[in-house]
Amino acid sequence: MSPRPVRESGGVHSALASSTRRRLLELLRGADSAHDVHELGEAVGLHPSTVRFHLETLRQAGLVSRREQRAAGAGRPRMAYVAIREHPEAKYEGLARMLAADIAQTARDDAGHAEGIGERWARQVIPLPAPPSDTAADHAAAQISSLFERLGFEPEMRAVEGRSQISLHACPFRSVARERPDVVCAIHLGLLRGSLQRLGAHASGRLHPFVEPDLCVAEVVPAP
């Protein structure tokens, strides 16, 4: 039986103790797209099952993420892996943690206060339309997905039952968000809703944090 993937705090050091895992991570960091276990197995000369174990160890350590990719033709989606990039925001993780704690302790309505911060953030990063005009919900969702891409969330957008769903595969503030979801996730919700307002979109924004350990989902729903 294979050993279980690394799960403990500080598992990055254990995950990178293996030369095979270091090689897999190097390949993913140098890749322009996600790769599945068969492609990576061919690259390193290992069976896909062995590669999957090493990739899951890297995933549990927060170094890679996985996502479904639909096949070109008929067939089941494949599970592919990508490296989680190191974002500049990671340098300020300690500061972000202290600010989140301060908001939670001093604001009477910490979630509402945090959402307001996100809305003000949107005003800084989303330019006003010129001239101001109504923006279709799906077009606004595409612009917001591009914004999330620039901010390091690794978004993936698709249409689901008349609304736009944006899967966020890599939150730059994930560790802080797990500790203070009432603050950090509320800021991101404010960013989403503030961006829709800034774009003049007749749509509402929803955020579903941590639907999976490495996945949050934002939705843009057209107004009735």
PyMOL CGO cylinders between C-alpha atoms (Angstrom):
from pymol import cmd
from pymol.cgo import CYLINDER

trace = [
    CYLINDER, 0.00, 0.00, 0.00, 1.32, 3.46, -0.94, 0.3, 1, 1, 1, 1, 1, 1,
    CYLINDER, 1.32, 3.46, -0.94, 1.91, 5.93, 1.89, 0.3, 1, 1, 1, 1, 1, 1,
    CYLINDER, 1.91, 5.93, 1.89, -0.74, 8.61, 2.32, 0.3, 1, 1, 1, 1, 1, 1,
    CYLINDER, -0.74, 8.61, 2.32, -0.09, 12.09, 0.84, 0.3, 1, 1, 1, 1, 1, 1,
    CYLINDER, -0.09, 12.09, 0.84, 1.47, 14.68, 3.10, 0.3, 1, 1, 1, 1, 1, 1,
    CYLINDER, 1.47, 14.68, 3.10, -1.20, 16.55, 5.09, 0.3, 1, 1, 1, 1, 1, 1,
    CYLINDER, -1.20, 16.55, 5.09, 0.50, 18.03, 8.11, 0.3, 1, 1, 1, 1, 1, 1,
    CYLINDER, 0.50, 18.03, 8.11, 1.36, 21.68, 8.57, 0.3, 1, 1, 1, 1, 1, 1,
    CYLINDER, 1.36, 21.68, 8.57, 4.69, 22.48, 7.00, 0.3, 1, 1, 1, 1, 1, 1,
    CYLINDER, 4.69, 22.48, 7.00, 4.25, 19.59, 4.55, 0.3, 1, 1, 1, 1, 1, 1,
    CYLINDER, 4.25, 19.59, 4.55, 5.98, 21.55, 1.80, 0.3, 1, 1, 1, 1, 1, 1,
    CYLINDER, 5.98, 21.55, 1.80, 9.40, 20.45, 3.08, 0.3, 1, 1, 1, 1, 1, 1,
    CYLINDER, 9.40, 20.45, 3.08, 8.35, 16.80, 3.20, 0.3, 1, 1, 1, 1, 1, 1,
    CYLINDER, 8.35, 16.80, 3.20, 6.74, 17.01, -0.23, 0.3, 1, 1, 1, 1, 1, 1,
    CYLINDER, 6.74, 17.01, -0.23, 9.89, 18.43, -1.79, 0.3, 1, 1, 1, 1, 1, 1,
    CYLINDER, 9.89, 18.43, -1.79, 12.16, 15.88, -0.11, 0.3, 1, 1, 1, 1, 1, 1,
    CYLINDER, 12.16, 15.88, -0.11, 11.51, 13.59, -3.10, 0.3, 1, 1, 1, 1, 1, 1,
    CYLINDER, 11.51, 13.59, -3.10, 13.53, 14.20, -6.26, 0.3, 1, 1, 1, 1, 1, 1,
    CYLINDER, 13.53, 14.20, -6.26, 10.63, 12.82, -8.31, 0.3, 1, 1, 1, 1, 1, 1,
    CYLINDER, 10.63, 12.82, -8.31, 8.23, 15.35, -6.85, 0.3, 1, 1, 1, 1, 1, 1,
    CYLINDER, 8.23, 15.35, -6.85, 10.71, 18.16, -7.39, 0.3, 1, 1, 1, 1, 1, 1,
    CYLINDER, 10.71, 18.16, -7.39, 10.99, 17.10, -11.03, 0.3, 1, 1, 1, 1, 1, 1,
    CYLINDER, 10.99, 17.10, -11.03, 7.20, 16.96, -11.47, 0.3, 1, 1, 1, 1, 1, 1,
    CYLINDER, 7.20, 16.96, -11.47, 6.79, 20.39, -9.90, 0.3, 1, 1, 1, 1, 1, 1,
    CYLINDER, 6.79, 20.39, -9.90, 9.54, 21.78, -12.15, 0.3, 1, 1, 1, 1, 1, 1,
    CYLINDER, 9.54, 21.78, -12.15, 7.75, 20.41, -15.22, 0.3, 1, 1, 1, 1, 1, 1,
    CYLINDER, 7.75, 20.41, -15.22, 4.42, 21.90, -14.18, 0.3, 1, 1, 1, 1, 1, 1,
    CYLINDER, 4.42, 21.90, -14.18, 5.93, 25.29, -13.37, 0.3, 1, 1, 1, 1, 1, 1,
    CYLINDER, 5.93, 25.29, -13.37, 7.50, 25.40, -16.82, 0.3, 1, 1, 1, 1, 1, 1,
    CYLINDER, 7.50, 25.40, -16.82, 4.32, 24.32, -18.61, 0.3, 1, 1, 1, 1, 1, 1,
    CYLINDER, 4.32, 24.32, -18.61, 1.86, 26.64, -20.35, 0.3, 1, 1, 1, 1, 1, 1,
    CYLINDER, 1.86, 26.64, -20.35, -1.13, 24.41, -19.62, 0.3, 1, 1, 1, 1, 1, 1,
    CYLINDER, -1.13, 24.41, -19.62, -2.34, 21.68, -17.28, 0.3, 1, 1, 1, 1, 1, 1,
    CYLINDER, -2.34, 21.68, -17.28, -1.10, 18.09, -17.77, 0.3, 1, 1, 1, 1, 1, 1,
    CYLINDER, -1.10, 18.09, -17.77, -2.55, 14.75, -16.74, 0.3, 1, 1, 1, 1, 1, 1,
    CYLINDER, -2.55, 14.75, -16.74, -0.77, 11.80, -15.12, 0.3, 1, 1, 1, 1, 1, 1,
    CYLINDER, -0.77, 11.80, -15.12, -0.19, 10.03, -18.45, 0.3, 1, 1, 1, 1, 1, 1,
    CYLINDER, -0.19, 10.03, -18.45, 1.61, 12.99, -19.99, 0.3, 1, 1, 1, 1, 1, 1,
    CYLINDER, 1.61, 12.99, -19.99, 3.71, 13.55, -16.87, 0.3, 1, 1, 1, 1, 1, 1,
    CYLINDER, 3.71, 13.55, -16.87, 4.39, 9.82, -16.54, 0.3, 1, 1, 1, 1, 1, 1,
    CYLINDER, 4.39, 9.82, -16.54, 5.88, 9.75, -20.02, 0.3, 1, 1, 1, 1, 1, 1,
    CYLINDER, 5.88, 9.75, -20.02, 8.01, 12.79, -19.19, 0.3, 1, 1, 1, 1, 1, 1,
    CYLINDER, 8.01, 12.79, -19.19, 9.53, 11.26, -16.05, 0.3, 1, 1, 1, 1, 1, 1,
    CYLINDER, 9.53, 11.26, -16.05, 9.38, 7.58, -17.00, 0.3, 1, 1, 1, 1, 1, 1,
    CYLINDER, 9.38, 7.58, -17.00, 6.95, 6.45, -14.28, 0.3, 1, 1, 1, 1, 1, 1,
    CYLINDER, 6.95, 6.45, -14.28, 3.63, 4.64, -14.19, 0.3, 1, 1, 1, 1, 1, 1,
    CYLINDER, 3.63, 4.64, -14.19, 0.60, 6.99, -14.07, 0.3, 1, 1, 1, 1, 1, 1,
    CYLINDER, 0.60, 6.99, -14.07, -0.47, 5.58, -10.69, 0.3, 1, 1, 1, 1, 1, 1,
    CYLINDER, -0.47, 5.58, -10.69, 2.91, 6.44, -9.18, 0.3, 1, 1, 1, 1, 1, 1,
    CYLINDER, 2.91, 6.44, -9.18, 2.78, 9.90, -10.72, 0.3, 1, 1, 1, 1, 1, 1,
    CYLINDER, 2.78, 9.90, -10.72, -0.73, 10.41, -9.33, 0.3, 1, 1, 1, 1, 1, 1,
    CYLINDER, -0.73, 10.41, -9.33, 0.49, 9.62, -5.81, 0.3, 1, 1, 1, 1, 1, 1,
    CYLINDER, 0.49, 9.62, -5.81, 3.34, 12.14, -6.07, 0.3, 1, 1, 1, 1, 1, 1,
    CYLINDER, 3.34, 12.14, -6.07, 1.03, 14.79, -7.53, 0.3, 1, 1, 1, 1, 1, 1,
    CYLINDER, 1.03, 14.79, -7.53, -1.50, 14.30, -4.74, 0.3, 1, 1, 1, 1, 1, 1,
    CYLINDER, -1.50, 14.30, -4.74, 1.30, 14.75, -2.21, 0.3, 1, 1, 1, 1, 1, 1,
    CYLINDER, 1.30, 14.75, -2.21, 2.24, 18.02, -3.90, 0.3, 1, 1, 1, 1, 1, 1,
    CYLINDER, 2.24, 18.02, -3.90, -1.43, 19.05, -3.95, 0.3, 1, 1, 1, 1, 1, 1,
    CYLINDER, -1.43, 19.05, -3.95, -1.86, 18.41, -0.24, 0.3, 1, 1, 1, 1, 1, 1,
    CYLINDER, -1.86, 18.41, -0.24, 1.21, 20.55, 0.37, 0.3, 1, 1, 1, 1, 1, 1,
    CYLINDER, 1.21, 20.55, 0.37, -0.39, 23.40, -1.58, 0.3, 1, 1, 1, 1, 1, 1,
    CYLINDER, -0.39, 23.40, -1.58, 2.08, 23.32, -4.47, 0.3, 1, 1, 1, 1, 1, 1,
    CYLINDER, 2.08, 23.32, -4.47, -0.19, 22.11, -7.29, 0.3, 1, 1, 1, 1, 1, 1,
    CYLINDER, -0.19, 22.11, -7.29, -3.90, 22.09, -7.97, 0.3, 1, 1, 1, 1, 1, 1,
    CYLINDER, -3.90, 22.09, -7.97, -6.02, 19.80, -10.10, 0.3, 1, 1, 1, 1, 1, 1,
    CYLINDER, -6.02, 19.80, -10.10, -8.96, 20.46, -12.40, 0.3, 1, 1, 1, 1, 1, 1,
    CYLINDER, -8.96, 20.46, -12.40, -11.18, 18.63, -14.84, 0.3, 1, 1, 1, 1, 1, 1,
    CYLINDER, -11.18, 18.63, -14.84, -10.51, 19.11, -18.52, 0.3, 1, 1, 1, 1, 1, 1,
    CYLINDER, -10.51, 19.11, -18.52, -13.11, 18.02, -21.03, 0.3, 1, 1, 1, 1, 1, 1,
    CYLINDER, -13.11, 18.02, -21.03, -11.98, 15.69, -23.79, 0.3, 1, 1, 1, 1, 1, 1,
    CYLINDER, -11.98, 15.69, -23.79, -11.92, 17.02, -27.36, 0.3, 1, 1, 1, 1, 1, 1,
    CYLINDER, -11.92, 17.02, -27.36, -14.45, 14.40, -28.45, 0.3, 1, 1, 1, 1, 1, 1,
    CYLINDER, -14.45, 14.40, -28.45, -16.71, 12.04, -26.58, 0.3, 1, 1, 1, 1, 1, 1,
    CYLINDER, -16.71, 12.04, -26.58, -15.40, 10.64, -23.33, 0.3, 1, 1, 1, 1, 1, 1,
    CYLINDER, -15.40, 10.64, -23.33, -15.03, 11.38, -19.66, 0.3, 1, 1, 1, 1, 1, 1,
    CYLINDER, -15.03, 11.38, -19.66, -13.20, 14.53, -18.54, 0.3, 1, 1, 1, 1, 1, 1,
    CYLINDER, -13.20, 14.53, -18.54, -9.59, 13.97, -17.53, 0.3, 1, 1, 1, 1, 1, 1,
    CYLINDER, -9.59, 13.97, -17.53, -8.04, 15.21, -14.31, 0.3, 1, 1, 1, 1, 1, 1,
    CYLINDER, -8.04, 15.21, -14.31, -5.13, 17.52, -15.01, 0.3, 1, 1, 1, 1, 1, 1,
    CYLINDER, -5.13, 17.52, -15.01, -2.65, 19.28, -12.74, 0.3, 1, 1, 1, 1, 1, 1,
    CYLINDER, -2.65, 19.28, -12.74, -1.10, 22.75, -12.72, 0.3, 1, 1, 1, 1, 1, 1,
    CYLINDER, -1.10, 22.75, -12.72, 1.49, 24.37, -10.48, 0.3, 1, 1, 1, 1, 1, 1,
    CYLINDER, 1.49, 24.37, -10.48, 0.24, 26.97, -8.03, 0.3, 1, 1, 1, 1, 1, 1,
    CYLINDER, 0.24, 26.97, -8.03, 2.26, 30.05, -8.82, 0.3, 1, 1, 1, 1, 1, 1,
    CYLINDER, 2.26, 30.05, -8.82, 3.91, 32.00, -6.04, 0.3, 1, 1, 1, 1, 1, 1,
    CYLINDER, 3.91, 32.00, -6.04, 2.10, 35.33, -5.96, 0.3, 1, 1, 1, 1, 1, 1,
    CYLINDER, 2.10, 35.33, -5.96, 3.60, 38.63, -4.78, 0.3, 1, 1, 1, 1, 1, 1,
    CYLINDER, 3.60, 38.63, -4.78, 0.74, 38.82, -2.29, 0.3, 1, 1, 1, 1, 1, 1,
    CYLINDER, 0.74, 38.82, -2.29, 2.23, 35.85, -0.44, 0.3, 1, 1, 1, 1, 1, 1,
    CYLINDER, 2.23, 35.85, -0.44, 4.96, 38.16, 0.87, 0.3, 1, 1, 1, 1, 1, 1,
    CYLINDER, 4.96, 38.16, 0.87, 2.27, 40.09, 2.75, 0.3, 1, 1, 1, 1, 1, 1,
    CYLINDER, 2.27, 40.09, 2.75, 0.44, 37.08, 4.21, 0.3, 1, 1, 1, 1, 1, 1,
    CYLINDER, 0.44, 37.08, 4.21, 1.32, 38.07, 7.78, 0.3, 1, 1, 1, 1, 1, 1,
    CYLINDER, 1.32, 38.07, 7.78, 0.04, 41.59, 7.23, 0.3, 1, 1, 1, 1, 1, 1,
    CYLINDER, 0.04, 41.59, 7.23, -3.14, 40.26, 5.61, 0.3, 1, 1, 1, 1, 1, 1,
    CYLINDER, -3.14, 40.26, 5.61, -3.70, 37.99, 8.61, 0.3, 1, 1, 1, 1, 1, 1,
    CYLINDER, -3.70, 37.99, 8.61, -3.32, 40.88, 11.07, 0.3, 1, 1, 1, 1, 1, 1,
    CYLINDER, -3.32, 40.88, 11.07, -5.62, 43.16, 9.06, 0.3, 1, 1, 1, 1, 1, 1,
    CYLINDER, -5.62, 43.16, 9.06, -8.29, 40.44, 8.83, 0.3, 1, 1, 1, 1, 1, 1,
    CYLINDER, -8.29, 40.44, 8.83, -8.11, 39.89, 12.58, 0.3, 1, 1, 1, 1, 1, 1,
    CYLINDER, -8.11, 39.89, 12.58, -8.33, 43.63, 13.22, 0.3, 1, 1, 1, 1, 1, 1,
    CYLINDER, -8.33, 43.63, 13.22, -11.43, 43.97, 11.03, 0.3, 1, 1, 1, 1, 1, 1,
    CYLINDER, -11.43, 43.97, 11.03, -13.05, 41.02, 12.79, 0.3, 1, 1, 1, 1, 1, 1,
    CYLINDER, -13.05, 41.02, 12.79, -12.36, 42.50, 16.22, 0.3, 1, 1, 1, 1, 1, 1,
    CYLINDER, -12.36, 42.50, 16.22, -13.19, 46.17, 15.61, 0.3, 1, 1, 1, 1, 1, 1,
    CYLINDER, -13.19, 46.17, 15.61, -15.98, 46.25, 13.01, 0.3, 1, 1, 1, 1, 1, 1,
    CYLINDER, -15.98, 46.25, 13.01, -19.54, 45.96, 14.28, 0.3, 1, 1, 1, 1, 1, 1,
    CYLINDER, -19.54, 45.96, 14.28, -20.49, 44.17, 11.08, 0.3, 1, 1, 1, 1, 1, 1,
    CYLINDER, -20.49, 44.17, 11.08, -17.20, 42.62, 10.01, 0.3, 1, 1, 1, 1, 1, 1,
    CYLINDER, -17.20, 42.62, 10.01, -18.62, 40.92, 6.89, 0.3, 1, 1, 1, 1, 1, 1,
    CYLINDER, -18.62, 40.92, 6.89, -20.37, 44.10, 5.74, 0.3, 1, 1, 1, 1, 1, 1,
    CYLINDER, -20.37, 44.10, 5.74, -17.29, 46.21, 6.46, 0.3, 1, 1, 1, 1, 1, 1,
    CYLINDER, -17.29, 46.21, 6.46, -15.09, 43.73, 4.59, 0.3, 1, 1, 1, 1, 1, 1,
    CYLINDER, -15.09, 43.73, 4.59, -17.46, 43.68, 1.62, 0.3, 1, 1, 1, 1, 1, 1,
    CYLINDER, -17.46, 43.68, 1.62, -17.24, 47.47, 1.48, 0.3, 1, 1, 1, 1, 1, 1,
    CYLINDER, -17.24, 47.47, 1.48, -13.45, 47.18, 1.30, 0.3, 1, 1, 1, 1, 1, 1,
    CYLINDER, -13.45, 47.18, 1.30, -13.85, 44.85, -1.67, 0.3, 1, 1, 1, 1, 1, 1,
    CYLINDER, -13.85, 44.85, -1.67, -16.19, 47.31, -3.40, 0.3, 1, 1, 1, 1, 1, 1,
    CYLINDER, -16.19, 47.31, -3.40, -13.64, 50.11, -2.95, 0.3, 1, 1, 1, 1, 1, 1,
    CYLINDER, -13.64, 50.11, -2.95, -10.97, 47.78, -4.31, 0.3, 1, 1, 1, 1, 1, 1,
    CYLINDER, -10.97, 47.78, -4.31, -13.12, 47.28, -7.42, 0.3, 1, 1, 1, 1, 1, 1,
    CYLINDER, -13.12, 47.28, -7.42, -13.26, 51.04, -7.97, 0.3, 1, 1, 1, 1, 1, 1,
    CYLINDER, -13.26, 51.04, -7.97, -9.46, 51.08, -8.08, 0.3, 1, 1, 1, 1, 1, 1,
    CYLINDER, -9.46, 51.08, -8.08, -8.97, 48.21, -10.51, 0.3, 1, 1, 1, 1, 1, 1,
    CYLINDER, -8.97, 48.21, -10.51, -12.01, 48.53, -12.82, 0.3, 1, 1, 1, 1, 1, 1,
    CYLINDER, -12.01, 48.53, -12.82, -12.09, 51.68, -14.98, 0.3, 1, 1, 1, 1, 1, 1,
    CYLINDER, -12.09, 51.68, -14.98, -15.50, 53.23, -15.61, 0.3, 1, 1, 1, 1, 1, 1,
    CYLINDER, -15.50, 53.23, -15.61, -17.03, 52.47, -19.03, 0.3, 1, 1, 1, 1, 1, 1,
    CYLINDER, -17.03, 52.47, -19.03, -16.65, 55.41, -21.41, 0.3, 1, 1, 1, 1, 1, 1,
    CYLINDER, -16.65, 55.41, -21.41, -19.36, 56.45, -21.93, 0.3, 1, 1, 1, 1, 1, 1,
    CYLINDER, -19.36, 56.45, -21.93, -21.17, 54.62, -19.10, 0.3, 1, 1, 1, 1, 1, 1,
    CYLINDER, -21.17, 54.62, -19.10, -23.52, 52.03, -20.56, 0.3, 1, 1, 1, 1, 1, 1,
    CYLINDER, -23.52, 52.03, -20.56, -25.27, 48.80, -19.72, 0.3, 1, 1, 1, 1, 1, 1,
    CYLINDER, -25.27, 48.80, -19.72, -23.01, 45.76, -19.91, 0.3, 1, 1, 1, 1, 1, 1,
    CYLINDER, -23.01, 45.76, -19.91, -24.33, 42.30, -20.66, 0.3, 1, 1, 1, 1, 1, 1,
    CYLINDER, -24.33, 42.30, -20.66, -23.92, 39.95, -17.71, 0.3, 1, 1, 1, 1, 1, 1,
    CYLINDER, -23.92, 39.95, -17.71, -21.82, 37.42, -19.65, 0.3, 1, 1, 1, 1, 1, 1,
    CYLINDER, -21.82, 37.42, -19.65, -19.54, 40.16, -20.99, 0.3, 1, 1, 1, 1, 1, 1,
    CYLINDER, -19.54, 40.16, -20.99, -19.11, 41.57, -17.47, 0.3, 1, 1, 1, 1, 1, 1,
    CYLINDER, -19.11, 41.57, -17.47, -18.34, 38.06, -16.18, 0.3, 1, 1, 1, 1, 1, 1,
    CYLINDER, -18.34, 38.06, -16.18, -15.60, 37.69, -18.81, 0.3, 1, 1, 1, 1, 1, 1,
    CYLINDER, -15.60, 37.69, -18.81, -14.03, 40.98, -17.71, 0.3, 1, 1, 1, 1, 1, 1,
    CYLINDER, -14.03, 40.98, -17.71, -14.22, 39.95, -14.05, 0.3, 1, 1, 1, 1, 1, 1,
    CYLINDER, -14.22, 39.95, -14.05, -12.64, 36.60, -14.90, 0.3, 1, 1, 1, 1, 1, 1,
    CYLINDER, -12.64, 36.60, -14.90, -9.77, 38.50, -16.54, 0.3, 1, 1, 1, 1, 1, 1,
    CYLINDER, -9.77, 38.50, -16.54, -9.45, 40.61, -13.39, 0.3, 1, 1, 1, 1, 1, 1,
    CYLINDER, -9.45, 40.61, -13.39, -9.27, 37.48, -11.22, 0.3, 1, 1, 1, 1, 1, 1,
    CYLINDER, -9.27, 37.48, -11.22, -6.61, 36.15, -13.59, 0.3, 1, 1, 1, 1, 1, 1,
    CYLINDER, -6.61, 36.15, -13.59, -4.48, 39.26, -13.08, 0.3, 1, 1, 1, 1, 1, 1,
    CYLINDER, -4.48, 39.26, -13.08, -4.91, 38.99, -9.32, 0.3, 1, 1, 1, 1, 1, 1,
    CYLINDER, -4.91, 38.99, -9.32, -3.68, 35.38, -9.28, 0.3, 1, 1, 1, 1, 1, 1,
    CYLINDER, -3.68, 35.38, -9.28, -6.88, 33.36, -8.73, 0.3, 1, 1, 1, 1, 1, 1,
    CYLINDER, -6.88, 33.36, -8.73, -6.40, 31.10, -11.80, 0.3, 1, 1, 1, 1, 1, 1,
    CYLINDER, -6.40, 31.10, -11.80, -10.06, 31.42, -12.90, 0.3, 1, 1, 1, 1, 1, 1,
    CYLINDER, -10.06, 31.42, -12.90, -11.95, 29.16, -15.29, 0.3, 1, 1, 1, 1, 1, 1,
    CYLINDER, -11.95, 29.16, -15.29, -15.28, 30.49, -16.61, 0.3, 1, 1, 1, 1, 1, 1,
    CYLINDER, -15.28, 30.49, -16.61, -18.21, 28.57, -18.06, 0.3, 1, 1, 1, 1, 1, 1,
    CYLINDER, -18.21, 28.57, -18.06, -21.94, 29.08, -18.61, 0.3, 1, 1, 1, 1, 1, 1,
    CYLINDER, -21.94, 29.08, -18.61, -24.25, 27.11, -16.31, 0.3, 1, 1, 1, 1, 1, 1,
    CYLINDER, -24.25, 27.11, -16.31, -28.04, 27.33, -16.61, 0.3, 1, 1, 1, 1, 1, 1,
    CYLINDER, -28.04, 27.33, -16.61, -28.15, 30.93, -17.76, 0.3, 1, 1, 1, 1, 1, 1,
    CYLINDER, -28.15, 30.93, -17.76, -25.48, 32.28, -15.43, 0.3, 1, 1, 1, 1, 1, 1,
    CYLINDER, -25.48, 32.28, -15.43, -21.72, 32.60, -15.62, 0.3, 1, 1, 1, 1, 1, 1,
    CYLINDER, -21.72, 32.60, -15.62, -19.75, 30.48, -13.18, 0.3, 1, 1, 1, 1, 1, 1,
    CYLINDER, -19.75, 30.48, -13.18, -16.11, 31.33, -12.47, 0.3, 1, 1, 1, 1, 1, 1,
    CYLINDER, -16.11, 31.33, -12.47, -14.09, 28.61, -10.76, 0.3, 1, 1, 1, 1, 1, 1,
    CYLINDER, -14.09, 28.61, -10.76, -11.26, 30.10, -8.71, 0.3, 1, 1, 1, 1, 1, 1,
    CYLINDER, -11.26, 30.10, -8.71, -8.53, 27.48, -8.45, 0.3, 1, 1, 1, 1, 1, 1,
    CYLINDER, -8.53, 27.48, -8.45, -5.86, 29.42, -6.54, 0.3, 1, 1, 1, 1, 1, 1,
    CYLINDER, -5.86, 29.42, -6.54, -6.73, 32.10, -3.99, 0.3, 1, 1, 1, 1, 1, 1,
    CYLINDER, -6.73, 32.10, -3.99, -3.60, 34.18, -3.19, 0.3, 1, 1, 1, 1, 1, 1,
    CYLINDER, -3.60, 34.18, -3.19, -4.90, 34.55, 0.39, 0.3, 1, 1, 1, 1, 1, 1,
    CYLINDER, -4.90, 34.55, 0.39, -6.07, 30.97, 0.88, 0.3, 1, 1, 1, 1, 1, 1,
    CYLINDER, -6.07, 30.97, 0.88, -4.45, 30.34, 4.26, 0.3, 1, 1, 1, 1, 1, 1,
    CYLINDER, -4.45, 30.34, 4.26, -5.81, 33.60, 5.69, 0.3, 1, 1, 1, 1, 1, 1,
    CYLINDER, -5.81, 33.60, 5.69, -9.22, 32.95, 4.13, 0.3, 1, 1, 1, 1, 1, 1,
    CYLINDER, -9.22, 32.95, 4.13, -9.42, 29.60, 5.89, 0.3, 1, 1, 1, 1, 1, 1,
    CYLINDER, -9.42, 29.60, 5.89, -8.82, 31.33, 9.22, 0.3, 1, 1, 1, 1, 1, 1,
    CYLINDER, -8.82, 31.33, 9.22, -11.05, 34.38, 8.56, 0.3, 1, 1, 1, 1, 1, 1,
    CYLINDER, -11.05, 34.38, 8.56, -13.55, 33.49, 5.81, 0.3, 1, 1, 1, 1, 1, 1,
    CYLINDER, -13.55, 33.49, 5.81, -16.00, 36.03, 7.27, 0.3, 1, 1, 1, 1, 1, 1,
    CYLINDER, -16.00, 36.03, 7.27, -13.51, 38.76, 6.39, 0.3, 1, 1, 1, 1, 1, 1,
    CYLINDER, -13.51, 38.76, 6.39, -11.38, 37.60, 3.44, 0.3, 1, 1, 1, 1, 1, 1,
    CYLINDER, -11.38, 37.60, 3.44, -14.20, 35.93, 1.50, 0.3, 1, 1, 1, 1, 1, 1,
    CYLINDER, -14.20, 35.93, 1.50, -16.42, 38.95, 2.16, 0.3, 1, 1, 1, 1, 1, 1,
    CYLINDER, -16.42, 38.95, 2.16, -13.75, 41.22, 0.66, 0.3, 1, 1, 1, 1, 1, 1,
    CYLINDER, -13.75, 41.22, 0.66, -13.67, 39.03, -2.45, 0.3, 1, 1, 1, 1, 1, 1,
    CYLINDER, -13.67, 39.03, -2.45, -17.48, 39.10, -2.62, 0.3, 1, 1, 1, 1, 1, 1,
    CYLINDER, -17.48, 39.10, -2.62, -17.34, 42.89, -2.42, 0.3, 1, 1, 1, 1, 1, 1,
    CYLINDER, -17.34, 42.89, -2.42, -14.76, 42.89, -5.22, 0.3, 1, 1, 1, 1, 1, 1,
    CYLINDER, -14.76, 42.89, -5.22, -17.12, 40.79, -7.35, 0.3, 1, 1, 1, 1, 1, 1,
    CYLINDER, -17.12, 40.79, -7.35, -20.20, 42.90, -6.67, 0.3, 1, 1, 1, 1, 1, 1,
    CYLINDER, -20.20, 42.90, -6.67, -18.30, 46.17, -6.88, 0.3, 1, 1, 1, 1, 1, 1,
    CYLINDER, -18.30, 46.17, -6.88, -16.91, 45.14, -10.27, 0.3, 1, 1, 1, 1, 1, 1,
    CYLINDER, -16.91, 45.14, -10.27, -20.42, 44.42, -11.56, 0.3, 1, 1, 1, 1, 1, 1,
    CYLINDER, -20.42, 44.42, -11.56, -21.56, 47.86, -10.40, 0.3, 1, 1, 1, 1, 1, 1,
    CYLINDER, -21.56, 47.86, -10.40, -18.48, 49.48, -11.91, 0.3, 1, 1, 1, 1, 1, 1,
    CYLINDER, -18.48, 49.48, -11.91, -19.17, 47.79, -15.26, 0.3, 1, 1, 1, 1, 1, 1,
    CYLINDER, -19.17, 47.79, -15.26, -22.82, 48.81, -15.23, 0.3, 1, 1, 1, 1, 1, 1,
    CYLINDER, -22.82, 48.81, -15.23, -23.99, 45.20, -15.43, 0.3, 1, 1, 1, 1, 1, 1,
    CYLINDER, -23.99, 45.20, -15.43, -27.58, 44.30, -14.58, 0.3, 1, 1, 1, 1, 1, 1,
    CYLINDER, -27.58, 44.30, -14.58, -26.53, 41.22, -12.66, 0.3, 1, 1, 1, 1, 1, 1,
    CYLINDER, -26.53, 41.22, -12.66, -25.90, 40.01, -9.14, 0.3, 1, 1, 1, 1, 1, 1,
    CYLINDER, -25.90, 40.01, -9.14, -22.76, 38.39, -7.80, 0.3, 1, 1, 1, 1, 1, 1,
    CYLINDER, -22.76, 38.39, -7.80, -22.48, 35.36, -5.55, 0.3, 1, 1, 1, 1, 1, 1,
    CYLINDER, -22.48, 35.36, -5.55, -19.46, 33.70, -4.00, 0.3, 1, 1, 1, 1, 1, 1,
    CYLINDER, -19.46, 33.70, -4.00, -19.30, 30.11, -2.76, 0.3, 1, 1, 1, 1, 1, 1,
    CYLINDER, -19.30, 30.11, -2.76, -16.09, 29.72, -0.71, 0.3, 1, 1, 1, 1, 1, 1,
    CYLINDER, -16.09, 29.72, -0.71, -14.27, 26.40, -0.47, 0.3, 1, 1, 1, 1, 1, 1,
    CYLINDER, -14.27, 26.40, -0.47, -16.72, 24.18, -2.33, 0.3, 1, 1, 1, 1, 1, 1,
    CYLINDER, -16.72, 24.18, -2.33, -13.61, 21.98, -2.46, 0.3, 1, 1, 1, 1, 1, 1,
    CYLINDER, -13.61, 21.98, -2.46, -10.40, 22.40, -0.44, 0.3, 1, 1, 1, 1, 1, 1,
    CYLINDER, -10.40, 22.40, -0.44, -8.71, 24.16, -3.37, 0.3, 1, 1, 1, 1, 1, 1,
    CYLINDER, -8.71, 24.16, -3.37, -11.73, 25.66, -5.11, 0.3, 1, 1, 1, 1, 1, 1,
    CYLINDER, -11.73, 25.66, -5.11, -14.04, 28.63, -4.65, 0.3, 1, 1, 1, 1, 1, 1,
    CYLINDER, -14.04, 28.63, -4.65, -16.77, 29.52, -7.14, 0.3, 1, 1, 1, 1, 1, 1,
    CYLINDER, -16.77, 29.52, -7.14, -18.03, 32.98, -8.12, 0.3, 1, 1, 1, 1, 1, 1,
    CYLINDER, -18.03, 32.98, -8.12, -21.28, 33.39, -10.03, 0.3, 1, 1, 1, 1, 1, 1,
    CYLINDER, -21.28, 33.39, -10.03, -22.66, 36.22, -12.14, 0.3, 1, 1, 1, 1, 1, 1,
    CYLINDER, -22.66, 36.22, -12.14, -26.44, 35.94, -12.38, 0.3, 1, 1, 1, 1, 1, 1,
    CYLINDER, -26.44, 35.94, -12.38, -28.33, 38.17, -14.86, 0.3, 1, 1, 1, 1, 1, 1,
    CYLINDER, -28.33, 38.17, -14.86, -31.03, 40.32, -13.30, 0.3, 1, 1, 1, 1, 1, 1,
    CYLINDER, -31.03, 40.32, -13.30, -34.59, 39.20, -14.13, 0.3, 1, 1, 1, 1, 1, 1,
]
cmd.load_cgo(trace, "trace")
